[in-house]
């Protein structure tokens, strides 16, 4: 039977979506001024991960929220599309928010991402001075926060955000699993 390549993702449920929000844009979105109470950031990050899945990218989504609680930027992975190994969702939202705020420092900003950031992204989070990092699934193979390099625990790390892991862990992990099962088939 031929695959229709449509994503086969489990639906989100009320138990695991508290504190979550949806973007219809397939581009990096910096014109988002959504009230976080109406569209919680982790929901938007999961939506961006689904869009990445649809594009054939590893389904990771990220949302960067400003000190005032407004979403500054949203993105999903685009490494294949842009032929850029650094085009991880986290890097894209950090770059977009820094441009929008006209500052290399994102002090007071919070980052929501569906997967534990890799060492490259964790270093960028530190350099940007992001206040809080919220992530969903852990990444035992390539993580750089609680796994692997543990960037924020290194003496050379100048800034460590407050870290909150496991937000919508099962949905984020299921999306990643579905992607890699589809790739293997």
VOPAGU-2260 file (C-alpha; in pm, 1 decimal, decimal comma):
REM VOPAGU-2260
SITE   aa  ch    i         X         Y         Z
SITE  UNK   A    0       0,0       0,0       0,0
SITE  UNK   A    1     142,4     338,8    -100,2
SITE  UNK   A    2     191,5     598,3     170,3
SITE  UNK   A    3       8,5     926,1     128,5
SITE  UNK   A    4     285,8    1097,5     331,4
SITE  UNK   A    5      26,4    1275,4     541,5
SITE  UNK   A    6     120,3    1303,9     907,1
SITE  UNK   A    7     -27,4    1043,1    1137,7
SITE  UNK   A    8      -6,5    1233,0    1463,0
SITE  UNK   A    9    -194,7    1167,0    1782,7
SITE  UNK   A   10    -438,4    1440,7    1887,9
SITE  UNK   A   11    -357,9    1662,2    2183,2
SITE  UNK   A   12    -565,8    1605,0    2491,2
SITE  UNK   A   13    -680,6    1838,3    2767,0
SITE  UNK   A   14    -460,1    1670,8    3029,9
SITE  UNK   A   15    -140,3    1768,0    2856,3
SITE  UNK   A   16    -228,5    2094,3    2686,6
SITE  UNK   A   17    -269,5    2325,1    2981,8
SITE  UNK   A   18     -52,9    2629,3    2933,1
SITE  UNK   A   19     -33,5    2571,8    2559,2
SITE  UNK   A   20    -174,0    2811,9    2147,1
SITE  UNK   A   21    -166,2    2779,9    1658,8
SITE  UNK   A   22      -2,2    2942,5    1371,5
SITE  UNK   A   23    -110,4    2888,5    1014,9
SITE  UNK   A   24     208,0    3039,0     874,6
SITE  UNK   A   25     472,4    2814,0     725,5
SITE  UNK   A   26     727,4    3094,6     746,3
SITE  UNK   A   27     907,0    3230,7    1047,0
SITE  UNK   A   28     642,0    3448,0    1199,1
SITE  UNK   A   29     749,0    3771,9    1366,4
SITE  UNK   A   30     418,2    3955,8    1333,0
SITE  UNK   A   31     249,1    3760,9    1608,4
SITE  UNK   A   32      90,9    3974,2    1877,9
SITE  UNK   A   33    -130,2    3709,5    2028,8
SITE  UNK   A   34    -245,6    3730,3    2386,3
SITE  UNK   A   35     -76,8    3434,7    2559,8
SITE  UNK   A   36    -400,6    3356,7    2743,4
SITE  UNK   A   37    -575,7    3300,1    2410,3
SITE  UNK   A   38    -300,9    3106,6    2231,3
SITE  UNK   A   39     -50,7    2958,8    2475,0
SITE  UNK   A   40     306,2    2936,8    2342,4
SITE  UNK   A   41     358,7    2561,5    2366,0
SITE  UNK   A   42      50,8    2501,8    2148,8
SITE  UNK   A   43     204,8    2730,9    1888,1
SITE  UNK   A   44     536,4    2545,6    1916,5
SITE  UNK   A   45     358,5    2213,8    1858,6
SITE  UNK   A   46     178,6    2362,8    1557,9
SITE  UNK   A   47     512,1    2477,7    1415,9
SITE  UNK   A   48     651,7    2127,7    1471,9
SITE  UNK   A   49     358,1    1983,1    1275,0
SITE  UNK   A   50     426,1    2225,9     990,0
SITE  UNK   A   51     791,0    2116,9     991,8
SITE  UNK   A   52     671,6    1754,2     979,1
SITE  UNK   A   53     458,8    1839,1     674,8
SITE  UNK   A   54     764,9    1991,3     503,8
SITE  UNK   A   55     971,3    1676,9     568,2
SITE  UNK   A   56    1178,1    1844,1     839,0
SITE  UNK   A   57    1246,5    1695,4    1180,9
SITE  UNK   A   58     934,3    1815,0    1365,9
SITE  UNK   A   59    1064,4    2065,5    1615,6
SITE  UNK   A   60     884,4    2393,1    1677,3
SITE  UNK   A   61     975,8    2696,2    1884,6
SITE  UNK   A   62     812,7    3015,7    2007,7
SITE  UNK   A   63     988,7    3312,6    2164,1
SITE  UNK   A   64     780,9    3528,3    2399,2
SITE  UNK   A   65     881,1    3881,3    2499,6
SITE  UNK   A   66     892,9    4022,3    2851,5
SITE  UNK   A   67     541,5    4163,8    2800,2
SITE  UNK   A   68     400,7    3815,7    2727,5
SITE  UNK   A   69     353,6    3877,5    2355,4
SITE  UNK   A   70     483,8    3626,2    2104,5
SITE  UNK   A   71     781,4    3772,4    1915,8
SITE  UNK   A   72     848,1    3488,6    1672,7
SITE  UNK   A   73     751,8    3131,2    1585,9
SITE  UNK   A   74     930,3    2877,8    1365,0
SITE  UNK   A   75     980,2    2512,6    1289,5
SITE  UNK   A   76    1298,4    2342,8    1174,6
SITE  UNK   A   77    1407,6    2440,8     820,7
SITE  UNK   A   78    1749,8    2277,3     783,5
SITE  UNK   A   79    1658,0    2086,6     466,0
SITE  UNK   A   80    1453,6    2363,0     308,4
SITE  UNK   A   81    1722,3    2627,2     362,2
SITE  UNK   A   82    2019,2    2391,2     318,2
SITE  UNK   A   83    2141,5    2531,4     647,9
SITE  UNK   A   84    2250,2    2299,8     929,8
SITE  UNK   A   85    2194,2    2583,1    1179,2
SITE  UNK   A   86    1829,7    2643,9    1078,7
SITE  UNK   A   87    1693,3    2477,7    1391,3
SITE  UNK   A   88    1363,0    2617,5    1519,3
SITE  UNK   A   89    1532,2    2772,4    1822,9
SITE  UNK   A   90    1796,9    2949,1    1614,7
SITE  UNK   A   91    1533,3    3084,8    1375,7
SITE  UNK   A   92    1315,2    3232,6    1651,1
SITE  UNK   A   93    1614,2    3378,9    1833,5
SITE  UNK   A   94    1739,9    3546,0    1514,0
SITE  UNK   A   95    1394,4    3680,0    1425,9
SITE  UNK   A   96    1326,5    3815,0    1776,2
SITE  UNK   A   97    1670,9    3976,3    1798,7
SITE  UNK   A   98    1605,2    4153,8    1468,3
SITE  UNK   A   99    1258,4    4257,0    1580,8
SITE  UNK   A  100    1386,0    4393,9    1913,1
SITE  UNK   A  101    1705,7    4529,5    1753,3
SITE  UNK   A  102    1912,5    4368,7    2025,0
SITE  UNK   A  103    2148,6    4074,2    2052,3
SITE  UNK   A  104    2023,0    4023,4    2407,1
SITE  UNK   A  105    1676,7    3883,2    2464,9
SITE  UNK   A  106    1673,5    3951,7    2837,2
SITE  UNK   A  107    1334,2    3884,3    2990,2
SITE  UNK   A  108    1224,1    3665,5    2697,0
SITE  UNK   A  109    1104,0    3306,6    2728,8
SITE  UNK   A  110    1161,3    3027,5    2477,7
SITE  UNK   A  111     919,3    2737,7    2426,5
SITE  UNK   A  112    1045,8    2445,1    2219,3
SITE  UNK   A  113     906,3    2098,2    2159,1
SITE  UNK   A  114    1240,1    1916,6    2196,7
SITE  UNK   A  115    1532,4    1962,5    2433,7
SITE  UNK   A  116    1771,8    2202,0    2257,7
SITE  UNK   A  117    2092,6    2064,8    2109,6
SITE  UNK   A  118    2429,5    2204,5    2227,1
SITE  UNK   A  119    2436,3    2465,2    1946,9
SITE  UNK   A  120    2090,9    2596,1    2036,5
SITE  UNK   A  121    2163,0    2582,9    2410,9
SITE  UNK   A  122    2472,7    2798,6    2355,5
SITE  UNK   A  123    2266,9    3048,0    2152,3
SITE  UNK   A  124    2007,2    3057,1    2431,8
SITE  UNK   A  125    2285,4    3142,4    2676,3
SITE  UNK   A  126    2438,8    3406,9    2448,6
SITE  UNK   A  127    2096,1    3567,3    2396,6
SITE  UNK   A  128    2040,3    3575,2    2774,2
SITE  UNK   A  129    1696,5    3418,7    2745,1
SITE  UNK   A  130    1521,2    3421,7    3083,2
SITE  UNK   A  131    1332,2    3090,7    3075,4
SITE  UNK   A  132    1348,8    2777,4    2863,2
SITE  UNK   A  133    1044,3    2550,6    2842,3
SITE  UNK   A  134    1077,3    2228,3    2645,2
SITE  UNK   A  135     872,9    1918,2    2580,2
SITE  UNK   A  136    1053,7    1595,1    2496,3
SITE  UNK   A  137    1401,5    1510,5    2620,3
SITE  UNK   A  138    1667,3    1423,5    2364,8
SITE  UNK   A  139    1890,9    1147,8    2499,9
SITE  UNK   A  140    2093,9    1134,2    2178,6
SITE  UNK   A  141    2149,8    1499,0    2085,8
SITE  UNK   A  142    2028,3    1709,5    2376,7
SITE  UNK   A  143    2245,0    1982,1    2518,9
SITE  UNK   A  144    2053,6    2081,5    2832,7
SITE  UNK   A  145    1981,0    1781,9    3057,9
SITE  UNK   A  146    2151,7    1526,4    2831,4
SITE  UNK   A  147    2486,3    1517,8    2653,0
SITE  UNK   A  148    2692,0    1837,0    2672,0
SITE  UNK   A  149    2477,1    2003,0    2941,0
SITE  UNK   A  150    2580,3    2344,8    2816,7
SITE  UNK   A  151    2428,4    2539,6    3105,9
SITE  UNK   A  152    2636,1    2341,3    3357,9
SITE  UNK   A  153    2968,5    2429,8    3194,3
SITE  UNK   A  154    3204,1    2676,9    3362,4
SITE  UNK   A  155    3232,0    2860,0    3029,1
SITE  UNK   A  156    2856,0    2926,7    3020,5
SITE  UNK   A  157    2791,7    3292,6    3102,4
SITE  UNK   A  158    2414,4    3267,5    3146,9
SITE  UNK   A  159    2175,6    2989,0    3236,7
SITE  UNK   A  160    1802,1    3030,2    3189,2
SITE  UNK   A  161    1546,5    2892,4    3428,8
SITE  UNK   A  162    1459,3    2553,3    3278,8
SITE  UNK   A  163    1120,9    2381,7    3276,6
SITE  UNK   A  164    1114,0    2046,9    3099,9
SITE  UNK   A  165     837,6    1803,0    3014,9
SITE  UNK   A  166     574,0    2052,2    2896,0
SITE  UNK   A  167     358,3    1846,0    2657,4
SITE  UNK   A  168     628,5    1580,4    2656,5
SITE  UNK   A  169     408,0    1298,6    2526,7
SITE  UNK   A  170     270,1    1499,0    2232,2
SITE  UNK   A  171     613,1    1623,9    2130,8
SITE  UNK   A  172     765,9    1276,2    2160,9
SITE  UNK   A  173     477,3    1116,3    1966,6
SITE  UNK   A  174     523,1    1364,8    1682,9
SITE  UNK   A  175     895,3    1289,7    1662,7
SITE  UNK   A  176     833,1     914,6    1675,9
SITE  UNK   A  177     573,3     935,1    1398,9
SITE  UNK   A  178     815,9    1131,8    1182,9
SITE  UNK   A  179    1098,7     880,9    1218,8
SITE  UNK   A  180     867,5     581,6    1168,2
SITE  UNK   A  181     747,1     741,1     844,2
SITE  UNK   A  182    1107,4     807,6     736,2
SITE  UNK   A  183    1202,1     444,4     791,4
SITE  UNK   A  184     904,9     315,1     589,2
